[in-house]
Amino acid sequence: MAELKRDGDELVVELSLAEKAEAAHGDIRVPASSVREMEVVEDAIHAVEAWKKTVGAAWPGRFAIGTFRDADGKVFAVVHHDTPRGVKVALEGTNFDALVIGCADPEEVVRNLGTF
């Protein structure tokens, strides 16, 4: 399962080997200074417009892993059916406009990441 964490001055989305293959992408690293906002989302799978996939794997309403386009712009998502909640990170000045990462305890993830 993908892990959202902080590594020095970077925010990192660490992917499992299977997720790297599904997303056709390696781990995501963005400068912490590019984070505009972090929020807990109750329905992470529907926070991603899975039918607008550009690269990756998706089954709308079940999972979304990869790069998507939606009203927020270019979104990188890793959401599995067994992690309905997650964290959405709004970004600026990076290759992605937002990250949506499913996780079991998104409040803890946001607490552990701290402020940006």
Secondary structure, DSSP 8 states (H G I E B T S, - for coil): --EEEEETTEEEEE--HHHHHHHT---EEEEGGGEEEEEEES-GGGGS-GGGEEEEEEETTTEEEEEEEETTEEEEEEE-TT---EEEEEESSSS-SEEEEE-S-HHHHHHHH---
